[in-house]
């Protein structure tokens, strides 16, 4: 079974999620959702291939894998005997831009055609 390691960026993401949930929904709901996210991350130890295919879905060439849990995307990479959690990003964020510098919307292409 692979070991899970969480990067400092992913820990910061969890902290931001915790703060948001606590301020919006209260401590009880915040704990419930964080527990569920962490449970889904731990499930990767047994089933590391249960991921969203980023290339098929977004056309991004990467070795990152992704699961969706509680309105958040958990991006990870398989490294030998380790599952490295890279980032945990809200589905409301432009996660493709955060991770790869590629925008999900077409703002850049619209500016090009207006010239």
BALUMVEX-338874 format. One record per residue: x, y, z of N, C-alpha, C, CB in turn; residue in three letters. Coordinates in nm, 3 decimals. Glycine has a CB too. Layout:
REM residues N
<nx = X, ny = Y, nz = Z, cax = X, cay = Y, caz = Z, cx = X, cy = Y, cz = Z, cbx = X, cby = Y, cbz = Z, dolo = ala>
...
***
This chain:
REM residues 115
<nx = 0.084, ny = -0.118, nz = 0.000, cax = 0.000, cay = 0.000, caz = 0.000, cx = 0.089, cy = 0.125, cz = 0.000, cbx = -0.096, cby = -0.001, cbz = 0.123, dolo = unk>
<nx = 0.048, ny = 0.225, nz = -0.076, cax = 0.125, cay = 0.349, caz = -0.085, cx = 0.101, cy = 0.438, cz = 0.036, cbx = 0.089, cby = 0.424, cbz = -0.214, dolo = unk>
<nx = 0.200, ny = 0.520, nz = 0.063, cax = 0.194, cay = 0.615, caz = 0.174, cx = 0.152, cy = 0.752, cz = 0.119, cbx = 0.331, cby = 0.624, cbz = 0.249, dolo = unk>
<nx = 0.068, ny = 0.823, nz = 0.193, cax = 0.024, cay = 0.955, caz = 0.150, cx = 0.112, cy = 1.062, cz = 0.214, cbx = -0.125, cby = 0.978, cbz = 0.187, dolo = unk>
<nx = 0.158, ny = 1.155, nz = 0.131, cax = 0.231, cay = 1.273, caz = 0.178, cx = 0.159, cy = 1.396, cz = 0.125, cbx = 0.381, cby = 1.272, cbz = 0.131, dolo = unk>
<nx = 0.143, ny = 1.495, nz = 0.211, cax = 0.072, cay = 1.618, caz = 0.174, cx = 0.173, cy = 1.732, cz = 0.169, cbx = -0.043, cby = 1.649, cbz = 0.275, dolo = unk>
<nx = 0.178, ny = 1.802, nz = 0.056, cax = 0.272, cay = 1.913, caz = 0.039, cx = 0.230, cy = 2.031, cz = 0.127, cbx = 0.280, cby = 1.955, cbz = -0.110, dolo = unk>
<nx = 0.324, ny = 2.121, nz = 0.155, cax = 0.288, cay = 2.242, caz = 0.232, cx = 0.178, cy = 2.324, cz = 0.163, cbx = 0.412, cby = 2.330, cbz = 0.251, dolo = unk>
<nx = 0.179, ny = 2.330, nz = 0.030, cax = 0.074, cay = 2.404, caz = -0.042, cx = -0.063, cy = 2.341, cz = -0.017, cbx = 0.105, cby = 2.407, cbz = -0.193, dolo = unk>
<nx = -0.069, ny = 2.208, nz = -0.020, cax = -0.196, cay = 2.139, caz = 0.005, cx = -0.241, cy = 2.160, cz = 0.150, cbx = -0.182, cby = 1.989, cbz = -0.026, dolo = unk>
<nx = -0.147, ny = 2.162, nz = 0.243, cax = -0.183, cay = 2.191, caz = 0.383, cx = -0.239, cy = 2.332, cz = 0.396, cbx = -0.060, cby = 2.173, cbz = 0.476, dolo = unk>
<nx = -0.178, ny = 2.428, nz = 0.325, cax = -0.231, cay = 2.565, caz = 0.324, cx = -0.371, cy = 2.568, cz = 0.265, cbx = -0.139, cby = 2.658, cbz = 0.244, dolo = unk>
<nx = -0.392, ny = 2.490, nz = 0.157, cax = -0.525, cay = 2.481, caz = 0.097, cx = -0.627, cy = 2.429, cz = 0.198, cbx = -0.522, cby = 2.390, cbz = -0.027, dolo = unk>
<nx = -0.590, ny = 2.325, nz = 0.272, cax = -0.681, cay = 2.271, caz = 0.375, cx = -0.712, cy = 2.376, cz = 0.481, cbx = -0.618, cby = 2.147, cbz = 0.441, dolo = unk>
<nx = -0.611, ny = 2.453, nz = 0.520, cax = -0.633, cay = 2.560, caz = 0.618, cx = -0.731, cy = 2.665, cz = 0.566, cbx = -0.501, cby = 2.627, cbz = 0.654, dolo = unk>
<nx = -0.718, ny = 2.701, nz = 0.439, cax = -0.808, cay = 2.799, caz = 0.378, cx = -0.950, cy = 2.744, cz = 0.369, cbx = -0.757, cby = 2.840, cbz = 0.238, dolo = unk>
<nx = -0.961, ny = 2.616, nz = 0.333, cax = -1.093, cay = 2.552, caz = 0.327, cx = -1.156, cy = 2.551, cz = 0.465, cbx = -1.081, cby = 2.407, cbz = 0.272, dolo = unk>
<nx = -1.076, ny = 2.517, nz = 0.567, cax = -1.125, cay = 2.514, caz = 0.705, cx = -1.177, cy = 2.651, cz = 0.748, cbx = -1.013, cby = 2.468, cbz = 0.800, dolo = unk>
<nx = -1.100, ny = 2.756, nz = 0.721, cax = -1.142, cay = 2.892, caz = 0.758, cx = -1.272, cy = 2.931, cz = 0.688, cbx = -1.032, cby = 2.993, cbz = 0.725, dolo = unk>
<nx = -1.278, ny = 2.903, nz = 0.557, cax = -1.397, cay = 2.937, caz = 0.480, cx = -1.521, cy = 2.865, cz = 0.534, cbx = -1.377, cby = 2.902, cbz = 0.332, dolo = unk>
<nx = -1.509, ny = 2.734, nz = 0.554, cax = -1.622, cay = 2.656, caz = 0.601, cx = -1.667, cy = 2.700, cz = 0.739, cbx = -1.587, cby = 2.508, cbz = 0.603, dolo = unk>
<nx = -1.571, ny = 2.728, nz = 0.826, cax = -1.604, cay = 2.771, caz = 0.962, cx = -1.679, cy = 2.904, cz = 0.959, cbx = -1.476, cby = 2.784, cbz = 1.048, dolo = unk>
<nx = -1.632, ny = 2.998, nz = 0.877, cax = -1.697, cay = 3.130, caz = 0.872, cx = -1.833, cy = 3.125, cz = 0.804, cbx = -1.607, cby = 3.230, cbz = 0.800, dolo = unk>
<nx = -1.849, ny = 3.038, nz = 0.705, cax = -1.974, cay = 3.031, caz = 0.629, cx = -2.078, cy = 2.938, cz = 0.691, cbx = -1.946, cby = 2.986, cbz = 0.488, dolo = unk>
<nx = -2.033, ny = 2.826, nz = 0.750, cax = -2.127, cay = 2.723, caz = 0.792, cx = -2.113, cy = 2.681, cz = 0.939, cbx = -2.109, cby = 2.604, cbz = 0.707, dolo = unk>
<nx = -2.011, ny = 2.729, nz = 1.007, cax = -1.992, cay = 2.694, caz = 1.146, cx = -1.899, cy = 2.576, cz = 1.163, cbx = -2.125, cby = 2.664, cbz = 1.210, dolo = unk>
<nx = -1.852, ny = 2.560, nz = 1.285, cax = -1.749, cay = 2.461, caz = 1.316, cx = -1.797, cy = 2.317, cz = 1.295, cbx = -1.703, cby = 2.478, cbz = 1.458, dolo = unk>
<nx = -1.921, ny = 2.288, nz = 1.326, cax = -1.971, cay = 2.151, caz = 1.311, cx = -1.967, cy = 2.107, cz = 1.165, cbx = -2.115, cby = 2.140, cbz = 1.366, dolo = unk>
<nx = -2.018, ny = 2.188, nz = 1.075, cax = -2.019, cay = 2.155, caz = 0.932, cx = -1.877, cy = 2.153, cz = 0.877, cbx = -2.106, cby = 2.255, cbz = 0.854, dolo = unk>
<nx = -1.794, ny = 2.246, nz = 0.922, cax = -1.653, cay = 2.252, caz = 0.878, cx = -1.582, cy = 2.121, cz = 0.911, cbx = -1.580, cby = 2.371, cbz = 0.945, dolo = unk>
<nx = -1.599, ny = 2.072, nz = 1.033, cax = -1.535, cay = 1.946, caz = 1.073, cx = -1.588, cy = 1.828, cz = 0.992, cbx = -1.556, cby = 1.920, cbz = 1.223, dolo = unk>
<nx = -1.717, ny = 1.828, nz = 0.967, cax = -1.780, cay = 1.719, caz = 0.890, cx = -1.723, cy = 1.713, cz = 0.747, cbx = -1.934, cby = 1.738, cbz = 0.885, dolo = unk>
<nx = -1.711, ny = 1.828, nz = 0.683, cax = -1.662, cay = 1.831, caz = 0.545, cx = -1.513, cy = 1.799, cz = 0.539, cbx = -1.689, cby = 1.969, cbz = 0.482, dolo = unk>
<nx = -1.433, ny = 1.856, nz = 0.629, cax = -1.290, cay = 1.825, caz = 0.631, cx = -1.266, cy = 1.677, cz = 0.656, cbx = -1.218, cby = 1.909, cbz = 0.737, dolo = unk>
<nx = -1.343, ny = 1.618, nz = 0.746, cax = -1.331, cay = 1.475, caz = 0.774, cx = -1.359, cy = 1.394, cz = 0.647, cbx = -1.427, cby = 1.432, cbz = 0.888, dolo = unk>
<nx = -1.459, ny = 1.434, nz = 0.573, cax = -1.494, cay = 1.365, caz = 0.449, cx = -1.385, cy = 1.380, cz = 0.343, cbx = -1.627, cby = 1.420, cbz = 0.394, dolo = unk>
<nx = -1.328, ny = 1.500, nz = 0.330, cax = -1.218, cay = 1.522, caz = 0.234, cx = -1.100, cy = 1.433, cz = 0.270, cbx = -1.175, cby = 1.671, cbz = 0.233, dolo = unk>
<nx = -1.062, ny = 1.432, nz = 0.397, cax = -0.947, cay = 1.351, caz = 0.441, cx = -0.974, cy = 1.201, cz = 0.425, cbx = -0.913, cby = 1.382, cbz = 0.586, dolo = unk>
<nx = -1.098, ny = 1.160, nz = 0.444, cax = -1.135, cay = 1.019, caz = 0.424, cx = -1.117, cy = 0.981, cz = 0.277, cbx = -1.281, cby = 0.994, cbz = 0.469, dolo = unk>
<nx = -1.160, ny = 1.069, nz = 0.186, cax = -1.143, cay = 1.043, caz = 0.043, cx = -0.996, cy = 1.041, cz = 0.003, cbx = -1.217, cby = 1.149, cbz = -0.039, dolo = unk>
<nx = -0.915, ny = 1.125, nz = 0.066, cax = -0.770, cay = 1.124, caz = 0.039, cx = -0.711, cy = 0.991, cz = 0.088, cbx = -0.699, cby = 1.245, cbz = 0.108, dolo = unk>
<nx = -0.748, ny = 0.948, nz = 0.207, cax = -0.698, cay = 0.820, caz = 0.260, cx = -0.740, cy = 0.702, cz = 0.173, cbx = -0.747, cby = 0.799, cbz = 0.403, dolo = unk>
<nx = -0.855, ny = 0.713, nz = 0.111, cax = -0.904, cay = 0.606, caz = 0.023, cx = -0.808, cy = 0.585, cz = -0.095, cbx = -1.046, cby = 0.639, cbz = -0.030, dolo = unk>
<nx = -0.732, ny = 0.687, nz = -0.131, cax = -0.634, cay = 0.675, caz = -0.240, cx = -0.527, cy = 0.571, cz = -0.209, cbx = -0.568, cby = 0.810, cbz = -0.266, dolo = unk>
<nx = -0.502, ny = 0.544, nz = -0.080, cax = -0.403, cay = 0.442, caz = -0.045, cx = -0.441, cy = 0.308, cz = -0.104, cbx = -0.390, cby = 0.430, cbz = 0.108, dolo = unk>
<nx = -0.569, ny = 0.276, nz = -0.105, cax = -0.616, cay = 0.149, caz = -0.160, cx = -0.648, cy = 0.158, cz = -0.308, cbx = -0.739, cby = 0.102, cbz = -0.084, dolo = unk>
<nx = -0.697, ny = 0.274, nz = -0.351, cax = -0.744, cay = 0.289, caz = -0.489, cx = -0.682, cy = 0.414, cz = -0.554, cbx = -0.899, cby = 0.298, cbz = -0.493, dolo = unk>
<nx = -0.552, ny = 0.415, nz = -0.579, cax = -0.487, cay = 0.535, caz = -0.633, cx = -0.524, cy = 0.568, cz = -0.777, cbx = -0.340, cby = 0.520, cbz = -0.623, dolo = unk>
<nx = -0.587, ny = 0.475, nz = -0.846, cax = -0.620, cay = 0.498, caz = -0.987, cx = -0.763, cy = 0.546, cz = -1.008, cbx = -0.598, cby = 0.371, cbz = -1.065, dolo = unk>
<nx = -0.835, ny = 0.580, nz = -0.902, cax = -0.973, cay = 0.628, caz = -0.916, cx = -0.972, cy = 0.779, cz = -0.938, cbx = -1.058, cby = 0.591, cbz = -0.791, dolo = unk>
<nx = -0.922, ny = 0.819, nz = -1.052, cax = -0.899, cay = 0.961, caz = -1.074, cx = -0.974, cy = 1.014, cz = -1.195, cbx = -0.752, cby = 0.988, cbz = -1.090, dolo = unk>
<nx = -0.982, ny = 1.147, nz = -1.201, cax = -1.032, cay = 1.217, caz = -1.320, cx = -0.913, cy = 1.228, cz = -1.415, cbx = -1.093, cby = 1.359, cbz = -1.284, dolo = unk>
<nx = -0.931, ny = 1.190, nz = -1.537, cax = -0.824, cay = 1.197, caz = -1.638, cx = -0.813, cy = 1.342, cz = -1.687, cbx = -0.852, cby = 1.099, cbz = -1.757, dolo = unk>
<nx = -0.710, ny = 1.414, nz = -1.643, cax = -0.697, cay = 1.556, caz = -1.676, cx = -0.680, cy = 1.578, cz = -1.825, cbx = -0.579, cby = 1.616, cbz = -1.602, dolo = unk>
<nx = -0.606, ny = 1.490, nz = -1.892, cax = -0.586, cay = 1.508, caz = -2.035, cx = -0.719, cy = 1.491, cz = -2.109, cbx = -0.481, cby = 1.409, cbz = -2.089, dolo = unk>
<nx = -0.792, ny = 1.386, nz = -2.076, cax = -0.919, cay = 1.361, caz = -2.144, cx = -1.021, cy = 1.472, cz = -2.115, cbx = -0.976, cby = 1.227, cbz = -2.101, dolo = unk>
<nx = -1.021, ny = 1.521, nz = -1.994, cax = -1.121, cay = 1.620, caz = -1.954, cx = -1.085, cy = 1.762, cz = -1.996, cbx = -1.141, cby = 1.616, cbz = -1.805, dolo = unk>
<nx = -0.955, ny = 1.799, nz = -1.985, cax = -0.915, cay = 1.937, caz = -2.008, cx = -0.807, cy = 1.953, cz = -2.114, cbx = -0.868, cby = 1.997, cbz = -1.881, dolo = unk>
<nx = -0.754, ny = 1.844, nz = -2.167, cax = -0.649, cay = 1.852, caz = -2.268, cx = -0.514, cy = 1.892, cz = -2.212, cbx = -0.690, cby = 1.949, cbz = -2.374, dolo = unk>
<nx = -0.490, ny = 1.868, nz = -2.084, cax = -0.365, cay = 1.906, caz = -2.018, cx = -0.276, cy = 1.782, cz = -2.006, cbx = -0.392, cby = 1.967, cbz = -1.877, dolo = unk>
<nx = -0.155, ny = 1.791, nz = -2.061, cax = -0.056, cay = 1.683, caz = -2.047, cx = 0.010, cy = 1.698, cz = -1.910, cbx = 0.051, cby = 1.688, cbz = -2.163, dolo = unk>
<nx = -0.011, ny = 1.601, nz = -1.823, cax = 0.046, cay = 1.608, caz = -1.689, cx = 0.046, cy = 1.469, cz = -1.626, cbx = -0.032, cby = 1.708, cbz = -1.601, dolo = unk>
<nx = 0.133, ny = 1.452, nz = -1.528, cax = 0.130, cay = 1.327, caz = -1.452, cx = 0.044, cy = 1.342, cz = -1.326, cbx = 0.272, cby = 1.285, cbz = -1.413, dolo = unk>
<nx = -0.018, ny = 1.460, nz = -1.308, cax = -0.109, cay = 1.479, caz = -1.195, cx = -0.236, cy = 1.397, cz = -1.217, cbx = -0.144, cby = 1.629, cbz = -1.177, dolo = unk>
<nx = -0.286, ny = 1.346, nz = -1.108, cax = -0.415, cay = 1.280, caz = -1.106, cx = -0.506, cy = 1.365, cz = -1.018, cbx = -0.405, cby = 1.132, cbz = -1.055, dolo = unk>
<nx = -0.634, ny = 1.337, nz = -1.022, cax = -0.727, cay = 1.423, caz = -0.950, cx = -0.849, cy = 1.345, cz = -0.907, cbx = -0.768, cby = 1.543, cbz = -1.037, dolo = unk>
<nx = -0.896, ny = 1.374, nz = -0.786, cax = -1.026, cay = 1.325, caz = -0.743, cx = -1.109, cy = 1.447, cz = -0.704, cbx = -1.013, cby = 1.224, cbz = -0.623, dolo = unk>
<nx = -1.239, ny = 1.430, nz = -0.706, cax = -1.332, cay = 1.537, caz = -0.669, cx = -1.403, cy = 1.496, cz = -0.541, cbx = -1.435, cby = 1.565, cbz = -0.784, dolo = unk>
<nx = -1.399, ny = 1.585, nz = -0.442, cax = -1.462, cay = 1.556, caz = -0.314, cx = -1.514, cy = 1.684, cz = -0.250, cbx = -1.363, cby = 1.486, cbz = -0.220, dolo = unk>
<nx = -1.639, ny = 1.684, nz = -0.213, cax = -1.698, cay = 1.797, caz = -0.139, cx = -1.668, cy = 1.932, cz = -0.204, cbx = -1.646, cby = 1.797, cbz = 0.003, dolo = unk>
<nx = -1.691, ny = 1.942, nz = -0.332, cax = -1.673, cay = 2.065, caz = -0.410, cx = -1.529, cy = 2.111, cz = -0.416, cbx = -1.759, cby = 2.174, cbz = -0.353, dolo = unk>
<nx = -1.436, ny = 2.017, nz = -0.402, cax = -1.294, cay = 2.047, caz = -0.412, cx = -1.226, cy = 1.941, cz = -0.498, cbx = -1.229, cby = 2.053, cbz = -0.272, dolo = unk>
<nx = -1.125, ny = 1.984, nz = -0.571, cax = -1.042, cay = 1.892, caz = -0.647, cx = -0.914, cy = 1.866, cz = -0.568, cbx = -1.010, cby = 1.950, cbz = -0.789, dolo = unk>
<nx = -0.880, ny = 1.741, nz = -0.551, cax = -0.756, cay = 1.701, caz = -0.486, cx = -0.663, cy = 1.653, cz = -0.597, cbx = -0.780, cby = 1.588, cbz = -0.376, dolo = unk>
<nx = -0.554, ny = 1.727, nz = -0.618, cax = -0.457, cay = 1.692, caz = -0.721, cx = -0.341, cy = 1.618, cz = -0.654, cbx = -0.406, cby = 1.819, cbz = -0.796, dolo = unk>
<nx = -0.304, ny = 1.506, nz = -0.714, cax = -0.197, cay = 1.425, caz = -0.656, cx = -0.113, cy = 1.362, cz = -0.766, cbx = -0.255, cby = 1.316, cbz = -0.565, dolo = unk>
<nx = -0.001, ny = 1.310, nz = -0.723, cax = 0.093, cay = 1.244, caz = -0.815, cx = 0.138, cy = 1.114, cz = -0.750, cbx = 0.216, cby = 1.336, cbz = -0.849, dolo = unk>
<nx = 0.147, ny = 1.009, nz = -0.830, cax = 0.201, cay = 0.882, caz = -0.782, cx = 0.352, cy = 0.883, cz = -0.801, cbx = 0.135, cby = 0.761, cbz = -0.856, dolo = unk>
<nx = 0.425, ny = 0.866, nz = -0.691, cax = 0.571, cay = 0.868, caz = -0.694, cx = 0.623, cy = 0.745, cz = -0.620, cbx = 0.628, cby = 1.000, cbz = -0.629, dolo = unk>
<nx = 0.660, ny = 0.643, nz = -0.695, cax = 0.705, cay = 0.517, caz = -0.637, cx = 0.603, cy = 0.465, cz = -0.536, cbx = 0.843, cby = 0.535, cbz = -0.569, dolo = unk>
<nx = 0.639, ny = 0.462, nz = -0.409, cax = 0.548, cay = 0.410, caz = -0.308, cx = 0.471, cy = 0.521, cz = -0.235, cbx = 0.625, cby = 0.327, cbz = -0.207, dolo = unk>
<nx = 0.469, ny = 0.640, nz = -0.296, cax = 0.408, cay = 0.756, caz = -0.232, cx = 0.296, cy = 0.814, cz = -0.318, cbx = 0.513, cby = 0.863, cbz = -0.203, dolo = unk>
<nx = 0.190, ny = 0.859, nz = -0.253, cax = 0.087, cay = 0.941, caz = -0.317, cx = 0.109, cy = 1.081, cz = -0.262, cbx = -0.062, cby = 0.886, cbz = -0.287, dolo = unk>
<nx = 0.159, ny = 1.170, nz = -0.347, cax = 0.190, cay = 1.306, caz = -0.303, cx = 0.072, cy = 1.398, cz = -0.338, cbx = 0.322, cby = 1.358, cbz = -0.370, dolo = unk>
<nx = 0.007, ny = 1.450, nz = -0.234, cax = -0.104, cay = 1.543, caz = -0.253, cx = -0.043, cy = 1.680, cz = -0.283, cbx = -0.199, cby = 1.549, cbz = -0.125, dolo = unk>
<nx = -0.069, ny = 1.728, nz = -0.405, cax = -0.007, cay = 1.851, caz = -0.453, cx = -0.087, cy = 1.974, cz = -0.409, cbx = 0.006, cby = 1.848, cbz = -0.605, dolo = unk>
<nx = -0.215, ny = 1.975, nz = -0.441, cax = -0.302, cay = 2.088, caz = -0.406, cx = -0.443, cy = 2.037, cz = -0.381, cbx = -0.302, cby = 2.196, cbz = -0.519, dolo = unk>
<nx = -0.521, ny = 2.115, nz = -0.305, cax = -0.662, cay = 2.088, caz = -0.282, cx = -0.733, cy = 2.220, cz = -0.311, cbx = -0.691, cby = 2.034, cbz = -0.134, dolo = unk>
<nx = -0.803, ny = 2.225, nz = -0.425, cax = -0.856, cay = 2.352, caz = -0.474, cx = -1.007, cy = 2.344, cz = -0.494, cbx = -0.788, cby = 2.392, cbz = -0.604, dolo = unk>
<nx = -1.074, ny = 2.451, nz = -0.457, cax = -1.219, cay = 2.461, caz = -0.472, cx = -1.258, cy = 2.453, cz = -0.620, cbx = -1.271, cby = 2.591, cbz = -0.410, dolo = unk>
<nx = -1.374, ny = 2.397, nz = -0.644, cax = -1.423, cay = 2.393, caz = -0.781, cx = -1.461, cy = 2.533, cz = -0.831, cbx = -1.544, cby = 2.299, cbz = -0.792, dolo = unk>
<nx = -1.464, ny = 2.631, nz = -0.742, cax = -1.494, cay = 2.769, caz = -0.780, cx = -1.370, cy = 2.843, cz = -0.830, cbx = -1.556, cby = 2.843, cbz = -0.663, dolo = unk>
<nx = -1.253, ny = 2.788, nz = -0.803, cax = -1.128, cay = 2.850, caz = -0.846, cx = -1.091, cy = 2.802, cz = -0.986, cbx = -1.014, cby = 2.819, cbz = -0.747, dolo = unk>
<nx = -1.016, ny = 2.882, nz = -1.055, cax = -0.964, cay = 2.843, caz = -1.186, cx = -0.841, cy = 2.757, cz = -1.160, cbx = -0.930, cby = 2.968, cbz = -1.276, dolo = unk>
<nx = -0.865, ny = 2.631, nz = -1.124, cax = -0.757, cay = 2.543, caz = -1.081, cx = -0.658, cy = 2.514, cz = -1.193, cbx = -0.813, cby = 2.415, cbz = -1.029, dolo = unk>
<nx = -0.702, ny = 2.516, nz = -1.318, cax = -0.607, cay = 2.495, caz = -1.429, cx = -0.506, cy = 2.609, cz = -1.434, cbx = -0.682, cby = 2.484, cbz = -1.563, dolo = unk>
<nx = -0.550, ny = 2.730, nz = -1.405, cax = -0.457, cay = 2.843, caz = -1.403, cx = -0.363, cy = 2.834, cz = -1.283, cbx = -0.535, cby = 2.977, cbz = -1.400, dolo = unk>
<nx = -0.417, ny = 2.799, nz = -1.167, cax = -0.335, cay = 2.787, caz = -1.046, cx = -0.224, cy = 2.683, cz = -1.066, cbx = -0.423, cby = 2.748, cbz = -0.924, dolo = unk>
<nx = -0.259, ny = 2.570, nz = -1.126, cax = -0.163, cay = 2.460, caz = -1.142, cx = -0.075, cy = 2.472, cz = -1.266, cbx = -0.237, cby = 2.331, cbz = -1.148, dolo = unk>
<nx = -0.133, ny = 2.515, nz = -1.378, cax = -0.062, cay = 2.505, caz = -1.505, cx = -0.050, cy = 2.637, cz = -1.580, cbx = -0.130, cby = 2.406, cbz = -1.591, dolo = unk>
<nx = -0.111, ny = 2.746, nz = -1.529, cax = -0.105, cay = 2.873, caz = -1.599, cx = -0.196, cy = 2.878, cz = -1.721, cbx = 0.036, cby = 2.902, cbz = -1.641, dolo = unk>
<nx = -0.292, ny = 2.786, nz = -1.729, cax = -0.386, cay = 2.779, caz = -1.840, cx = -0.524, cy = 2.817, cz = -1.789, cbx = -0.388, cby = 2.636, cbz = -1.905, dolo = unk>
<nx = -0.590, ny = 2.908, nz = -1.857, cax = -0.723, cay = 2.952, caz = -1.813, cx = -0.831, cy = 2.855, cz = -1.860, cbx = -0.752, cby = 3.092, cbz = -1.866, dolo = unk>
<nx = -0.931, ny = 2.836, nz = -1.774, cax = -1.045, cay = 2.751, caz = -1.810, cx = -1.140, cy = 2.825, cz = -1.902, cbx = -1.120, cby = 2.704, cbz = -1.684, dolo = unk>
<nx = -1.149, ny = 2.957, nz = -1.884, cax = -1.239, cay = 3.034, caz = -1.970, cx = -1.161, cy = 3.086, cz = -2.090, cbx = -1.305, cby = 3.151, cbz = -1.892, dolo = unk>
<nx = -1.228, ny = 3.154, nz = -2.178, cax = -1.164, cay = 3.195, caz = -2.303, cx = -1.137, cy = 3.345, cz = -2.310, cbx = -1.250, cby = 3.155, cbz = -2.420, dolo = unk>
<nx = -1.105, ny = 3.409, nz = -2.197, cax = -1.077, cay = 3.552, caz = -2.196, cx = -0.964, cy = 3.588, cz = -2.291, cbx = -1.042, cby = 3.597, cbz = -2.055, dolo = unk>
<nx = -0.856, ny = 3.511, nz = -2.289, cax = -0.741, cay = 3.542, caz = -2.372, cx = -0.777, cy = 3.535, cz = -2.519, cbx = -0.625, cby = 3.447, cbz = -2.341, dolo = unk>
<nx = -0.852, ny = 3.433, nz = -2.560, cax = -0.888, cay = 3.421, caz = -2.700, cx = -0.984, cy = 3.532, cz = -2.743, cbx = -0.950, cby = 3.284, cbz = -2.727, dolo = unk>
<nx = -1.071, ny = 3.578, nz = -2.653, cax = -1.162, cay = 3.687, caz = -2.686, cx = -1.083, cy = 3.814, cz = -2.711, cbx = -1.264, cby = 3.708, cbz = -2.573, dolo = unk>
<nx = -0.980, ny = 3.842, nz = -2.630, cax = -0.898, cay = 3.961, caz = -2.651, cx = -0.827, cy = 3.954, cz = -2.786, cbx = -0.796, cby = 3.976, cbz = -2.538, dolo = unk>
<nx = -0.782, ny = 3.836, nz = -2.824, cax = -0.713, cay = 3.819, caz = -2.951, cx = -0.804, cy = 3.857, cz = -3.067, cbx = -0.664, cby = 3.674, cbz = -2.966, dolo = unk>
<nx = -0.928, ny = 3.811, nz = -3.065, cax = -1.019, cay = 3.835, caz = -3.177, cx = -1.068, cy = 3.977, cz = -3.182, cbx = -1.137, cby = 3.742, cbz = -3.169, dolo = unk>
<nx = -1.062, ny = 4.051, nz = -3.072, cax = -1.106, cay = 4.190, caz = -3.072, cx = -1.002, cy = 4.283, cz = -3.132, cbx = -1.138, cby = 4.235, cbz = -2.931, dolo = unk>
<nx = -0.878, ny = 4.240, nz = -3.145, cax = -0.772, cay = 4.325, caz = -3.199, cx = -0.787, cy = 4.348, cz = -3.346, cbx = -0.636, cby = 4.265, cbz = -3.171, dolo = unk>
***
